[in-house]
């Protein structure tokens, strides 16, 4: 007669947590931070079609690390929830806090009731009318939710990124200065003899929630814009001014917004 298999609830939760953390750590990190004009999303992502960053609603953005198919499912569900709530009630009723709470409940249910948890860590960012109204909510695989005051770092190796952001980030930086701080943080992962890695525009996925845009606040920054920002960010003053003679991001982008066209890929990213 065989003995029935038994594991305590504590052991099951520990095993699920270890499984999720291990697989999330395989993905490249993402940095979400506040800056003077809104919220900046920066991800180390060489793919041109599998996005880690996306738009949820007019003034709400989304970023995630982990298994692409799982966090893409969450992103689409967030869009549907926001659209239904905005249509049924009022667009002002769609808030980052409400979406973050809905995500937290979903992740917690999956973590406690399913055999395999979602291998995702994500952030919901919302831009407000003033810098004091900007919000960043970081969510983990088990449904835990954190209200981040200045920046959120997603992924496995967060310590060097957090250390770099503590030294060089401020919420009153302009776009070029905030981008420089985020890139220095991402480059600190895997640094060689203390020298940060140099990241080029083709290796980055960058988007912003800009407070001054008239309707949709979300805008992706294509390589043409990043090519103008990266040199100025490298040689800027502490105030974050861009190099003289460089075109502004709006001039380089032509005010265009790239639509999210994504395909399914179950591999972690």
C-alpha positions in Angstrom: 0.0 0.0 0.0 1.5 3.3 -1.0 1.5 6.3 1.4 -0.5 9.4 0.2 1.5 12.4 -0.8 1.3 15.3 1.6 2.9 18.7 1.7 2.1 21.5 4.2 0.5 24.7 2.9 3.7 26.6 3.9 5.9 24.3 1.8 3.6 24.6 -1.2 3.6 28.4 -1.1 7.4 28.5 -0.7 7.8 26.2 -3.7 5.5 28.4 -5.8 7.3 31.5 -4.7 10.7 30.0 -5.5 9.5 28.8 -8.9 8.1 32.2 -9.9 11.1 34.2 -8.6 13.5 31.9 -10.5 11.8 32.4 -13.8 11.2 36.1 -13.4 14.9 36.6 -12.7 15.7 35.2 -16.2 14.0 38.2 -17.9 15.8 41.5 -18.7 14.9 44.3 -16.2 12.5 47.2 -16.7 12.7 50.6 -15.0 9.6 52.8 -14.5 10.2 56.2 -13.0 8.6 59.6 -12.6 10.1 62.7 -14.2 9.1 66.3 -14.6 6.7 65.9 -17.5 5.2 62.5 -16.5 6.2 58.9 -16.3 9.0 57.2 -18.2 9.2 53.4 -19.0 12.5 52.0 -20.1 13.2 48.3 -20.8 16.2 46.4 -22.1 14.4 44.7 -25.0 16.1 43.9 -28.4 12.8 42.6 -29.9 11.0 45.0 -32.2 7.6 43.3 -31.9 7.3 41.6 -28.5 6.8 44.6 -26.2 7.2 44.7 -22.5 5.6 48.2 -22.3 2.1 49.0 -23.4 -0.9 51.4 -23.0 -3.8 50.5 -20.9 -5.9 53.7 -21.1 -5.5 57.3 -22.1 -3.2 58.2 -19.1 -2.3 54.7 -17.8 0.6 52.6 -18.9 1.8 49.1 -18.2 5.2 47.4 -18.0 6.1 43.8 -17.1 8.9 41.2 -16.8 8.6 37.4 -17.0 6.6 35.1 -19.3 5.4 37.1 -22.2 2.2 35.1 -22.9 1.1 35.6 -19.2 1.7 39.3 -18.8 0.2 40.0 -22.3 -3.0 38.2 -21.1 -3.0 40.5 -18.1 -2.4 43.6 -20.2 -5.3 42.8 -22.6 -7.6 42.1 -19.6 -6.7 45.5 -18.1 -7.6 47.2 -21.4 -11.0 45.5 -21.5 -11.7 46.4 -17.9 -10.7 50.0 -18.4 -12.8 50.3 -21.5 -15.9 48.8 -19.9 -15.6 51.0 -16.8 -15.0 54.1 -18.8 -17.9 53.4 -21.1 -20.4 52.4 -18.3 -19.6 55.2 -15.9 -17.1 57.9 -16.7 -13.6 58.1 -18.0 -12.4 59.7 -14.8 -13.5 56.5 -13.0 -10.7 54.6 -14.7 -7.7 55.0 -12.4 -4.3 53.3 -12.0 -5.2 52.3 -8.4 -8.4 50.5 -9.5 -6.5 48.6 -12.2 -3.7 47.7 -9.9 -6.2 46.4 -7.3 -7.9 44.2 -10.0 -4.5 42.9 -11.1 -3.6 42.1 -7.5 -6.8 40.1 -6.9 -6.2 38.1 -10.1 -2.6 37.4 -9.4 -3.4 36.4 -5.8 -6.2 34.0 -6.9 -3.9 32.4 -9.4 -1.1 32.0 -6.9 -3.2 30.4 -4.2 -5.6 28.3 -6.3 -3.6 27.2 -9.3 -0.8 24.7 -9.3 1.5 27.0 -11.3 1.7 30.7 -10.4 2.1 33.4 -13.1 5.7 34.2 -13.7 5.3 37.9 -13.9 6.2 41.1 -12.1 4.5 44.2 -13.4 4.0 48.0 -12.9 0.9 50.1 -13.6 1.9 53.8 -14.1 -0.6 56.7 -14.2 0.1 60.3 -15.1 -1.9 63.0 -13.4 -2.6 66.7 -13.9 0.3 67.6 -11.6 3.5 65.7 -10.7 2.0 65.1 -7.2 -0.8 63.1 -8.9 1.5 60.7 -10.7 1.3 57.1 -9.5 3.4 53.9 -9.8 2.0 50.6 -8.6 4.3 47.6 -8.6 2.8 44.1 -8.4 4.5 40.8 -7.8 3.5 37.2 -8.8 1.6 36.6 -5.6 -0.6 39.6 -5.8 1.4 41.9 -3.5 1.0 45.5 -4.4 3.4 48.4 -3.6 2.8 52.1 -4.1 6.3 53.3 -5.3 7.0 57.0 -4.6 9.6 57.7 -7.3 10.5 54.6 -9.4 9.8 50.9 -9.8 12.4 48.3 -10.9 11.1 45.0 -12.2 13.1 41.8 -12.7 15.6 39.6 -10.9 18.8 41.7 -10.5 17.3 44.9 -9.0 20.0 45.8 -6.5 22.5 47.5 -8.8 19.7 49.3 -10.6 18.2 50.7 -7.4 21.6 51.8 -6.2 22.2 53.7 -9.5 18.8 55.3 -9.3 19.3 56.4 -5.7 22.4 58.3 -6.8 21.2 59.9 -10.1 17.4 60.1 -10.2 15.1 62.9 -9.2 11.4 63.4 -10.0 12.1 67.0 -11.4 14.5 65.8 -14.1 13.5 66.4 -17.7 13.2 63.5 -20.2 16.8 63.4 -21.2 18.0 63.3 -17.6 15.5 60.7 -16.5 16.4 58.5 -19.5 20.1 58.8 -18.7 19.4 57.7 -15.1 17.4 54.7 -16.2 20.0 53.6 -18.7 22.8 53.9 -16.1 20.7 51.7 -13.9 20.1 49.1 -16.6 23.7 49.2 -17.5 24.8 48.5 -14.0 23.5 44.9 -14.3 26.4 42.8 -15.5 28.9 45.7 -15.2 32.5 44.9 -16.0 34.9 45.9 -13.3 32.4 48.6 -12.1 32.0 50.1 -15.6 28.3 50.1 -16.6 27.4 48.4 -19.9 26.7 50.8 -22.8 23.2 50.3 -24.2 22.3 51.5 -27.7 18.9 52.6 -28.9 18.3 49.3 -30.7 18.6 47.5 -27.4 16.0 49.6 -25.6 12.2 49.9 -25.5 11.1 53.3 -24.3 7.7 54.9 -23.8 6.4 57.9 -21.9 3.2 59.1 -20.4 3.4 62.9 -21.1 1.3 65.2 -19.1 1.2 67.9 -21.8 -0.3 65.8 -24.6 -3.9 66.7 -25.4 -5.6 63.3 -25.5 -3.6 60.1 -25.4 -0.8 60.6 -22.9 1.1 57.4 -24.0 3.8 57.7 -26.6 6.5 55.3 -27.7 10.0 56.8 -28.4 11.3 55.2 -31.6 15.0 54.8 -32.4 15.2 58.1 -34.2 14.2 59.9 -31.0 16.4 57.8 -28.8 19.4 58.5 -31.1 19.0 62.2 -30.3 18.4 61.8 -26.6 21.2 59.3 -25.8 24.1 61.6 -26.8 22.6 64.6 -25.0 21.9 62.5 -22.0 25.5 61.3 -21.9 26.8 64.8 -21.9 24.2 66.7 -20.0 24.5 68.8 -16.9 23.0 67.8 -13.6 20.0 69.9 -14.5 19.3 67.6 -17.4 19.6 70.1 -20.3 19.9 68.6 -23.8 22.9 69.3 -26.0 22.7 72.4 -28.1 21.4 72.0 -31.6 19.7 68.7 -31.0 16.0 68.4 -32.2 13.4 67.9 -29.5 11.8 64.4 -29.1 8.6 65.8 -30.5 10.3 67.2 -33.6 12.2 63.9 -34.3 9.1 61.8 -33.7 6.8 64.0 -35.7 4.1 63.5 -33.0 3.4 60.0 -34.2 2.2 57.2 -32.0 3.2 53.6 -32.7 0.3 51.1 -32.3 0.9 48.0 -30.2 1.2 45.1 -32.6 2.3 42.0 -30.6 2.5 38.3 -31.3 2.4 35.3 -29.0 5.7 33.9 -27.6 5.7 31.8 -24.4 9.4 32.5 -23.6 10.3 34.7 -20.7 11.5 38.2 -21.5 
